[in-house]
Amino acid sequence: MKMISPAEEAEKASPISMSSSSNNSTRSSDITLPLTNTSHPPPPAAPEPAEENRTIVSFTPNDPANPHNWSTKTKLLIFLTAVLSTTTTSFASTLPSNFSPSLPVSFQIANPTAGGPQRVLPASLYLAGFVFGPLVSAPLSESALVGRWRVLVVGAALFVLASLGQAVVGGWVGFLVLRFFAGVVGSPPVSVFGGVLADLFEGEVVRGRVMMLWSATTFVGPLGAPIMAGFVSIELGWRAVFWISLSLPVASLFAVLLLPETLASAILRKKAARLNKEHSNTGKQFVAPSDLKRESTWVAYKTTLSRPWRLLFGEMVVSLSCAYLGFVYAVFYMLLQIFPRIFQGIYGFTPGMSGILFTIMGLGTILGSFICVWYDGVAPRLSAKHPTKREEYLRLPLVCAAGPVYVISMLWLGWSSRADIHWAVPLASMVPYGLAYHLIYVAIINYVADAYGIYSASALAAMSMTRSVAGTLLPLGIEDMVDGLGIAWSCTVLAGVSAGLALVPFGFIAYGEKIRAASRFSAAIKPGAGREGGDLARVTSLSAV
């Protein structure tokens, strides 16, 4: 049974704001038209009853239908569903990484041990699906005609089918196609649940902490999957890995089915439809704010679907943030190939133990979460000193500190991975790596969300797309790079690129105000902005942080 949202419970109790009516005009049916032309034209016809009695529905202060006012219990259940769904799809991204060499053997691929792109295709094609999925799911979830719930449910249902298909497919090409399809339909939790959480949590500090905890869960899945895959595939075979992991998509589907709709514009649209049905015989018309634009469905979809591209190529903040976060994200998937080279190839660990060692970076994620909470008390004081650079000082100092730590951790890993150095030394580098990765990831996402407000779902969709492109393409060359340069110099190359990108947040602090001042999207979300970005837009397209 689908969980009834507080919005649905409060629909009848929620008052209606803003009504317009004019009763001082003569009805057209009472006017007697002349039979012949005269010098005095007939009086103009009065508006239709539907126009003169039109009422615009909206939330009132402390309205229980407003997701911001829902109970803590309801918000917690929705947050846990977001954690489960996001962990499920991120878990699947690295699931074949610890037994991918056995997949080509099972499917009788020529030269299965030759290395190169063949071994990383299962993970890369999944991430390729993450490129296209958010470009559709995130913008559609901002539409009042669709809403968050429909996008999440359809994606979860199709993800169950894709996961089942991977367990039973009989050919290598079919398996790779299913991996790509699973990435497409598995992307909504990553790109849409940020919007769901923004629908629920209004304050910047609370929203930032919720986003930090939710972002940390995206790290749990990719770290846990190699452990399970490494042990289970040795004992039961690789198909058993997919059968066992199928429980996660099924559980996520049932959890998502119980979710209420959280998009405010969709809630108001449903309320207007109910009121129109109840007052069908009275001549009154109830209109949701999202219907005031009177755009066709195609025009609305075309606008929302093109927005991530316009943000990616037309907004410097989004473009540079995508470049930095995309590279950091790709390096994580490169480490999935480098790590076995070090701990299985140099130190002789089994695949299962290598997967366990890989999770040490999760300790850095935990430390990063504590730092984020501590910084919540520092950020308001910094932003108060620099009110014109509020967005920059709320988030970016964490990125500025994390960038050099990230570079050092990569150099540490590369140059300490030698047989004459104890395995604990390179392993310890994963703690500062996990710390820096988490701070960069969380701070940049929150910075972009703060800077683009109601358009942040589309901005984050653009970031998700570029992350996935980088995570798909760059790891394809890591095997050849390690073969040619060795582990030490390969990590040095990655550290050098990271050092260059670490200058991005410093540039934002120095010039972010000017960049945002020249941005049409940033101007649109300021109070008193025009039709596209003013109060109406705030109601019809709430942000997805």
N, C-alpha and C positions, 0 to 999 in steps of 0.2 A: 504494500500500500504506500503510495507516494506521500512523503511528509508534507503536511500543510504548512505553508509559510505564514509568518506573522502578517505578511501583506495580504494574504487571502483571508485570514481571520478578521482583519481590520477593515476590509474593503467597505463593508456596510456602515461601519462606525466612523470611517474617515470622512471628515467634512470636505466640502468642495469649495475651492477658492475661485475667485475671479468669475464673474458672470456679467454678460452684457445683454441688455434688453432695452428696447425702445417701444413704448406703448402710446406715444403721443401722435403717431401717424395714423392716417385713415387706412383701413384695410382695402386692398384692391377690389375685393368683392363688393364693397359698399359704394364704389365709384360708378356713376352713370356716365357712360361715354356719349358724346354728342353724335347725332346722326349725320350732321353736315359739318364742313369745315367752318371754323369761326376764327376770329382774330385772337382769341384767347386759347392757348394750348391747354390740353387737359393736365391736371396735376400729376406729378410723377407717381409711379406706383411705389407703395411701401415695400420694405424688404420682406422676403419670404419669412414665414414663421420660424423656420429652422435657423435663419440668420439672426433674427431679432431675439431669439431665445437661446442662442448658443452659449454654452458654459464650458470654460476651459478648466479641466481638472488638474490639480497639483497637490503636492504635499503641504501640509500646514506645520507650524512648529510643534515638535514632539509627536508628530503623526506616527502611530504604531505601524503603519504600512510602509514607512520609509525604512529601508534596510539599515540605515545608521542607527535607528532606534530599536532594533531587534534585541532580544535578550542575549545575555552573555552565553547561555547554554546553546542557543541556536547558532550563534557565531562560532562557538568552539566546535560544534559538530561539522559545520561547513568547512572550517579550517582543517580539521582532521581528514575530511574527504579530499580536500586539496592536497594534503600531504600524501595520502594514500595513492591518489591518481598520478601525481607527479613522480613519486617514487617508482610506481609501476612502469611508466613509460621510460624513465631514465634508466631503470634497471635493465630493460630490454635492450638498450643501446649498446651495452658492453657485454651482453650475455654470451655471444660467441667468441669473445676475445681470448679466453683462456683455453679454448679447444678448437680454434679456427684451423690449425694445421690438420686436424683429423677430418674436417668437413670435406675438403677436396678428395681425400683418400676414400671416404665413404661414398662419395658421388663419382668416383673413378675418373677424376680429372687428371689429365696428363701433367707430369712433373709437379705433383702436389707439394713437394718440399723445396721447390725452387725459390720460394720467397716472393718478394715483390708485391704488387697490388693484389694478387689473387688471395693472399692470406688476410688482407684487411678489408676486402670487399663487403663481407657481411655487416661489419660495423659502419663502414663508410656509406653504403647504400641506405642504411637506416637513417643516418644523419642527412643524407640527400633528401629523404622524405620530409625531414624537419625543415628543409628549405621551403618547400611549396605549401605545406600544411598551414603554417601560421599566416601566410599571405591571404588565405581564404577564411580560416576560422576566427582569427582575431578581429578583422573588420566586420565580419558578419555578426560576431558577438556584441558589437557596439550598436547594431541596428535594432530599433524597437520592434521591427517586424519579425525578427528572429530571436534575439535575446541570448543570454548565456546558456540556459538550460538545454535548449535544443542542440546547440553546437556540441556541448559536452556529452550528451547522451548518444548522439549519432556517432561521435568519435569513439566513445567507449565500447559501443556495440560492435563497430567494425574492427576495433582493435582486438576484441576477443576472437573474432573469426580469423584475423590475420595471424594471431598467435597460435591458434589451433592448426592453421594451414602449415605453419613452419614445422610443426611436430610430425606431420604426416606426409609432406611433399616428397616426391620420389626423384626429382631431378635437380641438378645444381642451378640451372637457369631459373627454374620455378622457385627455388629457395631464395635466390637473390631478388627476384621480382617481389616475393612476399615480404622480404626484408624492407624493400623500398616502400611498399604499400603500408606496412606496419608503421614506418616512420611518418608517413603522411597522416594517417588516421590517429596516430599516437601523439601528435603535436598539440592538440587543443589544451590538455592540462597545463602545458608549459606556457602557452601563449594566452590562455583565457582565464585561468584561475587567478592570475595577477589582477585582472579586472574585477573578478568576483570579490577578492579581498578588499580592493579599493571601494567597492560598493558598500562594504560592511563597516570599514574602519575609516573614520573621517580625520582624526587628528594626525599631524605629521609625525609626532614621536611614536604614537601607538602604531600607526601604519608602517613606519620604518622598522619597528621591532618585529611586527608580524611578517613583513616582507623578508627580514633577515632570517627568521626561523624557517619560513617557507623555502627560501633560496637554499638554506643549508640542506634541506631534504633532497634537493636536486643532486647533491653530492653523495647522498647515501646510496642511491640505487646503483650508479656506476661503480662504486667501491665494493658493494656487496655481491654484485653479479659474478665477477671473476672468481670469487671464493667458492660459491656454490657450483659454478660451471666446472672449476678445476677438480673438485672432489667427485661430483656426481658423474661427470663424463668418463672418468677413469674406471669407476665401478660399474656403471649402468649404461654407458654410451651417451652420445650427445643428444639423441632424441628424448631421453628421459629428462634431460635438463629442461626442455621446452614443455614437456608434460607437467612437470612439477611446478614450473613457473607460471603455468596457465591459471593457477589459483589466484594470482594477483590481478590479472585483467578481469576475471569474473567477479571478484570482490569489489573492484573499482566500479564496475558497471552497476552493481546493485546499490552501491553507495551514491553514485551520481543520480540514479533514478529517484532517490529520496530527496534530492536537493530541491529547494524552492528557487524560483526565479529571483535574481538579485538586481537585475538591471532596472533602474528606476523608470526609464522611459517605457520599457516593456510592461512594467507593473501598472503605470498610469494608462497605457493604451488598453490593457485588459479591463481596467476599471471603467474606462469610458465606454467600452463595448458593452459591459454589463449594464451600465446605467442607461444606455440607449435602448437596450432590450426591455428594461423595466419600464421605461417611459415612452415606449413606441407609440402609444395612443394619445400622448399629451402634446405632441408637436415640438417638444424640447429636444435639443441636440447637445450632446456632450462630446467634447473634443480633447484628445490628449495633445500635449505640446508638440510631440513628434509629428503629428498630423497637420500642423499649421503650415508646414513648408509646401504641402500639396505637391510633392515630387512623385513621379512614377516609381514603381518598385525598381525598375531597371536603372533609372537615374540615381536612385539612392544607393543601390549596390555598386554601381560604377564609381561613384564618388568615394565610398568607403574602401573598395578594393584597390583603388589607385593611390590612396593616401600613403600607405607604407612606402611605395616607390618614390612619391614626391618628397617624403621626409628623408629617405635615404640619400637621394641625389641632390636635394635642394637645401638641406639643413646641415651646416658644418658640424654642429654639435652631434647630431645623429651619425653623420658619416665617420667622424673621427672616433666616436665611442664604439661604433660597430667594428672599426678596424682594430682597435685595442682589444676589445673583449673577444672578437673573433679569433685573433691570434692566440690569446691566452687559452681559449677554449680548445683550439686545435692542438696546442701543446699537450693538454691533458690526454687527448686521444693518441698522440704520439708516444706518450709515456706508457700507454698500454702495450706498445710494441717494444719500447726500450727496456722496460722493467724486466720482462722475461729474459732479455739478452744479458742483463746484469745478474739477476738472482738465480736464474736457471743455468745460464751459460757460463758465468764466471764462478758463482758460489755453489752451484749444484743443488739448489732447492727444487722440490717437486712443484708442478703447476698449482696445486692446492695451497701449499705453503707460500708460494710466490704471491698468490692472490691475497692471502692473509697479510703478508708484509705490505702489500700495496695500500691497505686500509690505514696504515699509520698516518697518512696525510689527513685522515679524518680527525686526528687529534688537533692538527692545526686549524681545522674548521671550527672545532669547539672553542679553541682559544680565540679565534677571530670573532665568534659570536659574543663572547664576553667583552671583547674590545668594542664591538658595535654598541653594546648596552652602555658601557662606560662613556663612549663618545656622545651618546644621547644627552648627557649632562653638559658636555663641553660645547656642542654645536650651537645651541641657542645663544650662548655668550659670544661666540665668534660671529654668527650672523647678525647679532645686534650691533656689533662694532662696524659691520660692513653691510648696511641694509640694502644697498643697491646690488650687492652680490650675494644675496641671501641663498640662492640655490647652490652657488659654488661653495660657500663655506659650511653649508649644512652637510655636504656629502664628500666633497673632493679631497679634503686633507687626509682622509683615510687612504685614498688611492695614491696620493703623493708619497705617503709613507710605505705603502705596500709594494710599489713598483720596484725600488731598489732591493727590497727583501726577496722579491721574486727572482730578480737577476742573480743575486748571490746564491740562492738555493739551486738554480740550474747549474751554475759553475761548480758548486759543491758536489752535486750528484755526479756530474761528468768526470771530474778530475780525481775523485776518490774511489771510483769504481774500478779497482784493480785487485788482482789476486793477492798481492802482498799487503793489502789494507783490509782490516776486518770488515765484514759485511754490515756491521752496525753503523759504520761511519757514513757510507752513502745512504743507508736507510734513514738516518737521522735528518738528512736534508729534506725529507718529505714533510717534516713538521713545519718548518718555515714556508715551504712551498704551499702546503694546504692553507696556512694562515694567510699568505699573500693572495692566493687565488680567491679565497672567500671574500676578503676585503675588497679586492678589485671588482669582483662580480657583483656583490651586493651594493657597493657604493655607486658604481656607474649606473646600474639599473635604477636605483632610487634617484640619482641625479637627473637622468633623462625623464623619469616619471614626474619629478617636481617641475622640470623646465617646460614640459609639454602638456601637463594637466589633462584636459579632456581628450587630447589626441595621443595620450601616452600608450594606449593599447596598440595603435598603429606604429608608433615609434618603437615599441618593444617587439612588435612583429618584424619590423625591419632588422632589428638587432638579432632576433632569433634566426632570421633567414641567413644573415651574413655569418653568424656563428656556425650554422650548420654547413654553409658552403665551405668555410675554412676547415671545419672538422671533417668534411668529406674529402676534400682535395689534398690538403697538406699531408695528412698521414699516409697517403698513397705513396709518397716518396721517401718515407722515413726508413724503410728497410734498405733501400739503395744508398741513402745518405749514410747510415751507420756502417754499411759494408765498405763504403768508399772513404769515409773520414774517421771512422771509429767512434766509440761512445763519447770520449772526452771532447773531441772537436765538434761533434754533432751538437752536444749540449751547449758548447760555446757559441755556435752559430745561433741557436735558439735564444741564448742569453743576450747576444748582441742585438738581435731584432727587438727583444723585449725592452732593452735599455733605451732604444730609440722611441718606442711607443710610450715608455714611462714619462716622457715629456708632455704627453697630451694633457693630463690633468693640470699641470703647471700652466700650460697655455690657456686652458679654460679659466683658471683663476685670474690670469692677467687680462684676458680679452673676452671672457664669457659674456660680460654685460653688453659689450658692443655687438657681439655676435647675435645675442638674443634680441637686442634692440632692432636689428635689421631683419629679424625673422617675422614673416607673416603669421606663422602659426603661434609663435610666442605672443605676438601682439593681440591675436584673436582671443586668447584666454584671459586677458587682463579685464578687470571689472569695467563695465561700460563699453565693451567692445561691440563690434557690429553684429549683424544678424548671424553670421556663421559662428562667431565665437563668443557672443554675449551670454546673457542669462538664459536665453532659450536654448542655446547650444549646451549649456551646463546641465540642463534638465534632460535634453534629448540624447545626449551622448556622453554619459559619465565616463570618467577616466578609468583605465585599466592599468594600475600601477604594477 
